[in-house]
């Protein structure tokens, strides 16, 4: 496995363990940020679209906190930027 695949798998595993999502789509956007100062450390840029029952009734900030809590220390080592689209199942079905 290459570094990108390993990194994606680590992030995916943490999100699935913590949030038991119905759906979790993680995209590596790092290539679009080459040369960016934050990318110099080797950490990646990602976008996640995640649908979980755990987001029901929570506001956007609370949902994002759950996602950040799930990836924890990866935010300091593997992830430079994370765009989050967190939805409850009822919102996703609209």
HUDA-V602266 format. One record per backbone hydrogen bond with DSSP energy under -1.0 kcal/mol. CO is the residue of the C=O (numbers start at 1). NH is the residue of the N-H. If there is no record, write none. Layout:
CO/NH + CO/NH
This chain:
2/6 + 3/7 + 4/8 + 5/9 + 6/10 + 7/11 + 8/12 + 9/13 + 10/14 + 11/15 + 12/16 + 13/17 + 14/18 + 15/19 + 16/20 + 23/51 + 25/49 + 27/47 + 29/32 + 30/33 + 33/36 + 36/39 + 39/42 + 44/80 + 44/81 + 45/29 + 46/83 + 47/27 + 48/85 + 49/25 + 50/87 + 51/22 + 51/23 + 52/55 + 53/56 + 55/58 + 59/63 + 60/64 + 61/65 + 62/66 + 63/67 + 64/68 + 65/69 + 66/70 + 67/71 + 68/72 + 71/74 + 72/75 + 73/76 + 74/78 + 74/79 + 78/44 + 81/46 + 83/48 + 85/50 + 87/52 + 88/92 + 89/93 + 91/94
